[in-house]
Amino acid sequence: MAVLKKMIAAELLEANEGLFRCPICIADMTLRDKAQFVCQAGHSFDLAKQGYVNLAPQAHATKYDKELFTARSHVMASGFFDSVVDFIAKAIQERLGDKNKLTILDAGCGEGTHLMNVLGALGGERVGVGIDLAKEGIVAAAKAYPGTIWTVADLANCPFRDAGFDVILNILSPANYAEFTRLLRSGGWIVKVVPEKQYLQELREIFYAGKEAKEETDPVGRFSEQVSDVHVEHITYPFELDRGLLASLIRMTPLTWGADEEKVAEALQSGLSSITIDYKVLIGQRAE
């Protein structure tokens, strides 16, 4: 199975090698012997047996481990994010539905669920590319979703040529607007999802004990400074939880980072049967 996934990935990379540039010297890259990405200056990057390529020149430690991505897969499979996915797919279809082929980058894709669900909702001929600096997320994505390009990469130094993408997704992840502008084709769109104040409020009340959680300063204002034709959609709804899902949600959320075991145990034993989903979806076109 690993050999098959590697071959599927190799064929995809070969067909789309024009998207890539070397993250070290920005030279063009080609896939050699269906096994190595090699640039014109000789820098090489092996295609892993799981079907992904690591294009981050230096190793980076992150807090996102295998257990977190397993928990996130469980939560997303429950329909937790479906309303947002449906909205994103509809928004892309409305803006770019007349294009025969779309190339979509998920910047900060994690274990790949969001990108795959958006691609599935869109249908048609779509090239999906997911990047994340957390290797464990990319490994999980490549194992679960062969047929999409998965790459370990640094958002500050994306290994792609200019103007290669029609859409960039940036879902609950930091943005790099300078890179996004460089990577988008003329007329391309950025779709960013940010949490609102009531997001997971039931867990926030446990972990923050009434304290205000730190929020990004005016993400809508910053987004609006970078793009044109901005649309902001507020999506909020209660989501029912069973105990198994609650445990996975607690495991996946950064709210638990730094929390002591007593707080985690309190959350697990809270018996929460519903959680508040509260997002803003920001959509904007590359400013010319």
N, C-alpha and C positions, 0 to 999 in steps of 0.2 A: 504493500500500500504506500509506504514512504517513497519507493522508487516511482510509482505512478504519480504521486503528488509533485515530486520534483520535476518529472517530465512535463506535466501540465503547466507548472510554473515556468519552466524553461521556454515552452512554446509561447506563453503569454508575454514573457519578457522579450523574447526575440521579435515578436510581432509589434511590440511597443517600445523598443529600445530607443526610438527617437525622442521619447519623453525625457530620457535621463541625461545627466551630465555628471562628471566625476566630482564627488564632494571634497576632494583634495585640491584639484587643479582646474576644475570646471571644463575640462576637455570632454569631447563627445565620447560616448561609451558604446561598446558592442558586446554581445553575448558570444563567448568563445566555447565551442564544443558543448553547448547546452549546459555548461557547468560553472562558468566564470564570467563575471562582468569585468571587462578590461577597457581602460581608457587609452587614448592615443599616446599618453605619456608613460603608460605601462603600469599604472596603479590597478590592482586587481582585487575583486571581491567575490568570494565563493558563494554559489547558490547552495543553501542548506538543504539537507535531505527532507526536511518538513515542507519545503516549497516556499521559502522566503529568502531575501538577500539582505545582509547587514551592510548598510551604506553609512553607518556612523563611524567616522575614522577613529574615535576614541570610545572606550567603554564608559558607560555612565551608570552609576547606581541610582535606583529610584525606589520609592516606597511601594511601588506597584508590583506585587509578586504573583506567583501562580495561583495561590488560594484566592486572592482578590479577584482575579479575572474569571476563575471558576464560579465564584459567587455572583459576579456581574452577569455572566452568561445565564445563570439560573434565574436571576431577577428579570432580565430582559426577555427571556423565553416566556415569562408569565403574562406578557402584554403590558408591562409597566410603562413602556415608552411608545406604545402604538399610536396614540393620538398625535404625538409630536411627529412621528415618522410619517403618518398620513398627511399632516399639514405640510411638511417639508417636500414630500413627493409631489403634492398638488401644486405647491408654489413653483417648483422647478418645471413641472409640466406646463404651467401657465406661461412661464417666461421663455422656455427653450423647447417647447414641445414640437416645434416645426423642424428641429435639427434631426437629421437621420442618425447621427452618432454623437453621443455625449461622453466626455471624459471627466470623471468626477474624482476629486481627491478628498479623502477624509484625513484632516490634519489633527492627529491625536486620536487615532481610531481605536486604541485599546485592543480588545479581543475581537473586534471587527463586526459586532452585531449591528450597530447603527448603520454602517455603510451597507451591509448586506440587506438589511430590511428596507432601506431607501431604494437600493437597486431593484429589489424584488417588487416594490410598489410601483416603480417607474415602468418596468418592462422594457422591451425594445433592445436595440443595440447600445449597450452601455459599457464603457471600460471603467472599472473601479480600481482605485489605488488607495491603499491605506498605509499611513506611516505613523510610527510612534517610537519614542525613545526607550520605552519599556520593552525590552526584548521578550519577556514572558508573555506580554500581550500579543505581540506579532507571532510568536510561536503558536499560541492558542488559535489565532485567526487563521494562520496557514493550515493548521491541522483540521480545523472545522470547516473552512470555506475555500477549498481549492477552486481555481477558476477566476480568482481575483488576485491582483498584484499586492503583495504584502512586503513592507520594507521597514527595517529598523533605520531610523533617520532622525536627525536633529532639526527641529523646526527653525532654528536660527541659521541653518545652512542646508536647505532642502536640495537633494541631489537630482534636480530636474531642470531642464532647459526653460528659458523664458516662454511665456504665453502658450503653455501646453494644455491648460485645463479650462473647461467650460464652467465648472462649479467647484467651489471649495467648501466642504463642510467643516465646521469647527464647533464641536458639540461638548459642552462642559469641559473645555480645555483652553489653555492659554492661547492667545493669538499672536501672530507675527505679521502685522499688516504690510510691512515693507516686502516681505517674501510673498505674501498672498497677491499683492499687486503685480509683482514680477511674474508670478506663475500663471495668472489668469490671462486668457485670451481677451481681445477687445470684445466688449459686450458680455463678459463673464460675470458670474454672481458669487458672492460669499453668503453662506447661511451659517449664522452663529447662534448657538443656544446657550443662554446663561440662566442660572438659578435665581428665582425671586425670593423675597424675604420669608415666604411661608413654606418654601420647599423643605420637606421632611421636618416640619415644625414639631411634630410629636417627638422625634428623636432629639432635635435641638434642645427641647425643654429638659430632656434627661441629661444630655451631655454638657450643656452650657448652664444648666441650673439657673435660668432666668437672665443670664448675661447675654448681651448682644453679640452675635457672631460677627466677625469681620467680613465685610462685603467689598467686592471690587468697587472702586469709586467710579460712578457714572459710566458703566459699560456702554449704554446706549449713546451717550454723548461722544465717547471715544470712537465708537463704530461709525457714527454719522460724520465724523471728521475725515474718515478714510475713504468713504464710498458715496455714491449718489443714488437717487431714487430709493430711499430707505423706506422699508415697511417694518413695523414692529407689531408682533402678535403676542398677546398674553394668553397662555394656556394653563389652566388650573383645574384640577379635579381630584376627588378622593379616590384612593386605590385600595381595594380590599387585600388583606394579607392573611396568609395562614402562618402557623408557627415556623414551618420550614423556610418559608419565604422571608419572614422577618429576620431569621438568623443570617441568611445570605445578604439581605439588605444592610444589616449592621456590619457585616464583614467587608462589604464593598465600599462603604461610604468613608471619605476622609474625615467625617465627623468623629470617628473613633480614634484617629491618630493622636497619640499622646494621652488617651483616656486610660484611667486605671481600670483594673479588672473588676472592681466593684461596680463601676458605672456600666461596663459592658454587661455584667451579669444582671444588673437592674434593667437594662434595656431588653435583654433576652427574656426576662421574667415579667415584663410589663404587660404581656397579653394584648399588645396592640393589634387591633383587627383591621385598622385602616390607617393609611398614611396620606399626607397631603402632597400632591404633585403640583409644582408651581414654577413655570418657566416663562421666559421671554424668548421668542424666536426673532432674530434680527436678520433681515434680508436686504442686501445692498449690491449695487452694480459697481464694477470697477470704474473708478473715476478716471476719465481720460485726461 
